[in-house]
Amino acid sequence: MIDIREITFTYPGQTTPLFDAFTWRVARGEFWSVLGASGCGKSTLLHLIVGVRAANRGALTVNAESVPRKKNRGKTGLVLQDYGLLPWATVRENVELGLRIREFYGQGDGNRAAVEFWLERFGLAAHAKKYPAQLSGGQRQRAAIARTLVIEPDVLLMDEPFSALDAPTREDLEMLTLNLQAETQTTTVFVTHSIEEAVFLGRKILILGSPPHRSPARVVDNPGAGRGEYRNEPAFAAQARVLRELLKRE
C-alpha cells in the first residue's frame, strides 16, 4: 500500500539528509505507530507520503500511485495535531471540506450522507452549527477525524492528533481510532512521541532515532495492540520497556 524505496530527503539549506536511501513498506490494512522524539522527522515522513513534500531521490508510491503527483491524491487522509479546522466555518462545514476539496480536483461529487453519518457517529450532530471555538479539544479532534473519514480514505495518516488532550479524552479517542480501524481496515500510520500510545495502537512500530534515517528501518512487531485490555496486561509494560531501551540507544 505504502512503498518507500531508497528515498533521500534534505531540507533546503541543510547538508545532512533527514532520510538517506531509506526504505519502508506498509501493507494494506496494517496499523503502524511511528515513534520518535520531537524533531526526528516523523511529521516529515507523513508529509512525504501525502505528497506535500517531495524526496530528492528514490521512489514513493501509495496504492501503486506515484507520490507526489500533479493532482491531489483524494484517497489519502491526514489528521493533524492542531485539528486544522477553519475557525470561520461551522462543524458541519468543516466536515464537508474534504468532499469539497475532492470536487475541486474533479474526483467525484462526494457523499453528503456520509457527513451526517460521521457527525452522528462522533456525537457531533447536536453541535453541527457551532464553530470550532465553541467545542472542547476532544470535540474538535473528532470533527477533524470526521472530515477525513467522509472521503473514505484508503490510507489514514495521523500526526500526533491527541498530544494536546487530557488523559481521559486521549484514551477515549485512542480507543475510537482502534475501533474505526477494525471496522474499516483502513491502512493507518499514527505518529507519536509517546511510548505508551505507540504500544497501545500500533501492531507494528517504526522507530525513528537521530537522523539521518537509513535502511534497514528499525521495526518492532507488537501483536498485542488493537485490544482495549492490552494496556492492563504485563506484555504491554514489557513492550514499553523494550521501546524505551531502543530509543535510548538511538
Number of C-alpha atoms within 10 A of each C-alpha: 17 19 19 20 17 19 21 21 24 17 14 7 6 8 8 12 17 21 24 20 20 19 20 18 14 17 13 16 16 17 24 26 27 26 25 22 16 11 11 19 19 23 19 18 18 20 17 18 25 25 22 13 16 20 20 14 15 16 18 24 18 23 15 10 13 15 23 21 12 8 11 18 19 20 19 21 22 23 21 17 16 16 19 14 22 14 12 11 15 19 29 21 19 25 29 22 20 23 25 18 16 18 14 12 12 12 16 13 11 18 13 12 9 19 25 18 14 21 22 15 12 14 13 22 16 9 18 19 13 15 19 23 13 13 15 11 19 19 19 21 24 23 28 24 23 28 28 25 24 24 24 20 19 20 24 23 24 22 23 20 24 24 15 13 16 11 11 10 15 18 16 12 19 19 17 14 17 20 15 13 18 14 9 12 16 18 21 25 25 25 26 23 17 15 20 17 22 26 29 25 26 27 18 22 23 22 23 21 21 15 15 18 22 19 14 10 14 14 15 19 14 20 11 20 20 22 14 15 11 16 18 9 10 9 13 18 14 12 18 18 14 12 19 13 10 14 17 8 9 11
